């Protein structure tokens, strides 16, 4: 896919954000991140391919576990970022039963609404401290508690296990007393596509969330697309398993958009996934969904993971979207 000129409409508000991070800092972070991704993706591709060739299921699962441990070690800056982000907040462990939900809360947070956060990880990787830090910053800025949904991971649990877990988590929150329209779904990267897929299911059940906030979303899971790099294609294949990649039930980019709640999408213009953010925004607006699309200069994927001026501005905008949506629901 090639990014074309954005076409605002009655349902689509587009904002080209002016960089607030110093140009030299943005260049340094972009360059360092891209170089790291180039090296890490080659290593991960090799290790995933080697694991997939193992015939014995137990040995293959062990190799996948080793790969996840390696990626966790690579995220060596995450714990310090998380410690700063969650300072003064209460972070609960996942619930003993039911969907994998853990709560981030503050003493002065509102109690009539909740954020349901779906972290990324290319379908395969468990939530890292960076992701916990991200949602903690959003929760603090919005003054709203959040539940993090740690869904089952591929390839041990292929499609649609992750989406089923997110749907079940939403229903669990409704069962705890939250009105569906007082639950805001937030997802980043892979989690953005999975959150969208869960929202499509929920709309069919007439359980419409109060809003949908997507950060650098990956929404087209079809591994046959030529635009995918090798590692992304491999992750999609492991997630889909034997599922049909063009079936709307398995691929949110092909699923129904009409009836979805108002949507906010953030992405960097140079992110390889930006065309998917643009495609979703335009298609959703055409389906009569109110969409706010903001794009930043640079190429960072999920720029909100980085603690700089642009990340803080984006999180402030996410919090404002949450506040607006909840204010509208309360007024109605």
N, C-alpha and C positions, 0 to 999 in steps of 0.2 A: 504494500500500500504506500502511496505517496501523498504527503500532506499537501492539500490544496488551499486556496484562499478560504478562510472561514466565512460562512454566510449567516450572519445574525438574522433572527426572525422574531416574530411576536413571542415565541416560546423560548428563544435562545438568546441569552445575554453572554457576550464574549468580551473578555477583558485581557488585553496584553499587558502583563505586569511589568513595571519598570524595576530593574534590579536594584535592590537596596544593599546587597553584599558588594564589597569593594571588588572592582574588576580583577585585580591581581589575585585576590583570594578565590574568586569564582574560577579563574583559569587554573589555579593550583589545585583546587579540589576536583574540578572536572578532569584534569590531566591525570592526577594521582588515582582517582576512582576508575577511570577508563583503563589505565595501565594495569591496575590490580585486577579488574574484571577480565581483561584479556588473558592474564596468566592463570587466574583461578578457574575461569571457565574451561580452559584447555585441560587443566588437571582434573576438574570435576567430570568433564566429558569422558576422559579416558577411564576414570574410576567407575563411572556409571556403566559404561559399555562393558568393562571387565566384570562387574557384578552381574549384569544381565545375562552373561554367558554361562554363569554357574548353574549347573543342572539341579543340584541338591537344594531344595527349598530352604532348609535350615541354614546351610552354608551361605546361600544367597542373602538371606535376611541378616545374617551376621555381618556380611560385607556392607550391606546398606547401613547398618548401625554404625559401622566403623567410619563410613563416609560422613554420616551426620555428625559424629564426634569431631571429625576433622574440620568440618565447616564451623562447628561451635567454637573450636580453638581459633579459627581464622577471625571470628568476631571478637577480637581481643579488646577492642575499645568499648564494647557494649556495656559491660557491668558498670563502669564509672559513669557513663552517660545515663544509665538507668537509675543509679543511686542519686544523681542530681535531680532527675526528673520526678522521682517518686518521693523526694524528701518532704516530710510532713503529711503524706497521704497514707491511707491504709490499703495494703495490697493483700488480699486473701489468697490462700491456696485454692486450687480447683476443687469443685464440689466432689464429695465422695461418690455420688451416684449421678446418673443422667449425663447430659452433654458436658464436655470439658469447659466449664465456665469458671473464671476467676475474676474477682471484683477489685476495681480501683476506686477508692472513695476518699472524700475529704470531709472534715468536720462541718464546714459551712456549705456543702453542696446541696442542691435541691433534692427533694425526695419523691417528686411526682413524675420523673422521667428518667430515662436511662440511655446510654450509648451502647450499642452492641458492635464490638470491633472484631473484624476478621483480618488477621495478619497474613502477610504474603509468605513466600518461601518456596515458590515454584512447585507447589503440590507435595514436595518431598521433605522439606526441612521444617523442624519444629520452631516455634516462636523463639526469637533471640532477644537478649536484653534491649537491643536497639528498638525493637517493635514495642516492647513494654514501655520504653521511654517515650515513644511517639504518642501512644494513646494516653499516657499519663499527662503529657503536655496539653493535649486536646481537652481532656477531662478538666484539668485545672483552669484552662482558659475559658471553658464553657460553664464552669461551676456545676457540672453534671457528672454523676458517677458513671462508670463504664464497666461492662462485663466483656472480657476477652474470651472469644470462642476458639479453643484449641481443638480443631477438627481432626479427624483421623487422616493419616497421611498415606499417599501412594508410595510405592506400588503395592504394599501389603493391603491397602484398602482403596481400590480404584473407584472411579466414577460410578455412581453418584454419592459415595459415602460422605465426602466433605460437605456437599450441599445439604444432604440429609441432616448432618450434624448442626449446621447453621440454622436450618429450618426448625429443628428440634429445640435449639437454644432459644430462638425467638418465642416459640410456643411456651417454653419453660418460664420465660420472663412474663408472658401474658398470664400464665398460671400463678405467678407471684404477685399479681395485682396491677401490673403496668398495662395501660391501654395500648393497643397496637400503634396508634398514631402518636404515642408518647415514647416510642422507641425509635431512635435514629440509627440506621445501619451505616457503619463506616468500614471501608475496606481499602487496602493498598496493594498494588501490584496484582499478584495472583488472587489475593484476598478480595480485590475489587471485583474481579470477574465472578468469584464464588458468591460474594455478597449480592451481586446483580442476579445470578442464577437463583439464589434463595428468595430474593424479592419477587422474581417472576412466579415462583411457586406460591408464595404467600398471597399474591394478588389473586391467583386463581382460587384460593381459599377464602377470599374476602377478608384477609388480615393484612391491611395495608400499613406499612411503616410510616412514621411521620416524615421521613426524609431519607435520602441516600447520598452519602458523601464518598466519592471515589478518588483516590490519590494514585496517579500514574497507573490506571487500571489495565490489566491484561484480560481482555474479554473474548478473544477469538482463540479457542483451544484446538483448532484444526491443525494437526501436525503436517498435513500435506501442503500447506501454504508455502510458497517459495520465499516469503519474506522472513521466515524464521531462521535463526542461526542453529547450529547443530545441537548445542546444549538445550536451548529452549524447545526444540522439536523433540528431543529425547524425553524431557520432563513431561511434555504434553502426551507423548505416547504412553509413558508409564502411568500417568493419571487416567487416561481413557481406557487402557486395557483393551477389552474387546468391544467397548461401546462405540457406536457410530459417531464420528466426529462432526458430521453435518446435521445430526438430529438436534432440533431446538431444545430437546430435553437435556442434552449433554453439553451444548455449546451456547452460552448466553448471548453471543453476538447474533445468533439466529433465532433467539427466543422472542416472545411477545414483549413489546415495550408499552403499549397502550395500557393505561391504568396504573402505571408506576407512580410513586410519589415524586414530588419535586426533587431534583437531582443537582448536586454540585460536583464538578470534575476539575481537578487540578493536575497539571503536568508540565514538564519542561518541554519547550518547543523542539529541542534537539534530541529528546529521548526517542529511541527506536520504537517505543510503544505509543508515541504521541499520535500517530495516525489512527490508532484504535480509540483513543480518547476523543478525537475529533469526529470519527465515524459514529461513535455512540451518541455524542452530543447532538449531532445533526439528525440522526435517525429518531432519537427520543423526542426531540422538538417536533419533528414531523408527525410523531404519534401523539401530539398534544400534551407532552410532558414538559413542565417548566424546567429549564436547564440553565445553570450558571457554569460557564467554562472559563477558567483562568489559566493562562499559560505564561510561563516564565522563560527568560533567555537561558541559554546553557543547555547541558545535556544530561544533568543528573536524573537518575531514576529514583522516584520517591524522594524528592529534595527535602521533604519534611524530616527525614531521618538525620539530617545534618544540622548541627546547632549553629546556624548563622542567621543573618538578618532576613534573608529570603525565606528560610524555613520558619522563622518566628512569624513573619508576615502571613505566610500561608496558613499556619496553625490559627492565627488570629481570625483569618477569614473563615476557616472551618468552624471555629467557635461561634462566629457571628451567624453563620448559616444555621447552626443548631439552635441558637437563641431565637432567630426569626421563626423557624419552623415550630418550635414549641410555643412561642407566643401566639402564633396564629391558631394552633390547636387549642390552646387554653381559651382564647377569645371565642372560638366557635362552640 
